[in-house]
């Protein structure tokens, strides 16, 4: 899911998040040139424990210049 053409939200329902899930979201961020994303696992009691924010270190702003997020 892409929110406001800026943030990618990746929803999962797995026993635990693995590094492959991080890599998948980072790939999505780079392919869409989005600055940041959220990885959320719904297979837990408290959602606050499993919301992960990832940042695209290769993000390029609308003017074509690299941007630090």
HELIX and SHEET records of a PDB file:
HELIX    1   1 UNK A   19  UNK A   32  1                                  14    
HELIX    2   2 UNK A   47  UNK A   49  5                                   3    
SHEET    1   A 4 UNK A   2  UNK A   3  0                                        
SHEET    2   A 4 UNK A   7  UNK A  12 -1                                        
SHEET    3   A 4 UNK A  36  UNK A  41  1                                        
SHEET    4   A 4 UNK A  51  UNK A  55 -1                                        
END                                                                             
